[in-house]
Amino acid sequence: MAALLTLTGVSKTFDNGTKAFGPLDLAVRDGEFVSLVGPSGCGKSTALRVIAGLLSPSAGDVAFPAARPEVGFVFQEPTLMPWATAHGNARLALELKGVARAEADARAREALARVGLDGFENAYPRELSGGMKMRVSLARALAAKPKLLLMDEPFAALDEPTRQALNDDLLKLWREDGLTVIFVTHSVYESTYLSTRVVVMTPRPGRIASDIALDSPPARGEAFRLSPEFSQAAAKVSEALREAHHR
């Protein structure tokens, strides 16, 4: 499987002298679901922003061996426009790209339906639950038809049943669209459940301590969450995180 993205010697130091992470060497292959886990402040979210092009690296190279793919970004907070409906929020990125109104409307409606919000197109953010707001945020990213989806702790603030439901929906979308996903989380269990690989980072400045390949079944659900295979994989990630924390 070809590399969609490579990081070579990438690091980020802020103007105040704080080194967030690096150097990082990482290749992400087309179709992978890669989670970044590590202690708070180790640079996971900063690395995601560097990959997205929202921040420039201080050193090293972020490269896409083929043409740069369409990139979607889902932040920790839904970041919805309060004056716009769910449909208006889902359409926003397309409007900014200059997509024709009729096409933008259709793509926004389709994306909302795919994340389980069919019938809520005209609801405003104040009328939606936390989980529904995050679904709108995900729909906004999907409406742009990304090849690479970057997600920065999107479900951290949600209750566990909502989080698990969104995890399942995300896996379905990943399979259906052939997405490549890079997902930042603090949760060992979430990273183990979702990922084909878990990249464990050290405390700041974050470096890669472990790169764990997971052999999970493509279709997952409650039975997998309760299986010995899942428990063993989570224990492996947890131990790697413990070791990285003490480096």
C-alpha angles and dihedrals in degrees: 000000000000123000112256092187136015131192115199119188091331119173137161127211119178125224091259090061097256111141106214100186146334173263092307127181112187138150120198116197127217110275098015125135105215123183123199114210131173144119120310111278096022093122102258095134092041090053090052091053091049090052089049092051092242089118129030119234117244090219139359133036135283107199139178106204091206124034115312106270127226105274127209122195127200114190130209089255119049090237093202124171104248094211093054129078122238088265092049091050093048090050096047099091091048091052090052089052091053096246111166113266097242093050092044091051092050094047092047092051091048092049093050091050091050092055093049100262100114105144095026097082093114097044119113122226091254088061095053132083121239091261092049092050089054089050089055089051090051091047090053090055094045094049088069089058096232125195092200119043118195117195125187110200090306097170101037096109096047129098116258099256091050091045092051092048091052091047089056092046091049092052090051091051091046091054096042096048099036089235127177108222132194108190128188116206141151091212119100090195095049093048092048093048097048107034143086086194134019117204111201118204131203124235116284126339082044119221129169110272099171137006108200122192114208125205099206123158114261092237111054134176144137093317090057092047089057096042126110089234091060092046091051093048092048090050090053092052091045092052091048089051091050091051092047091051091059096048 
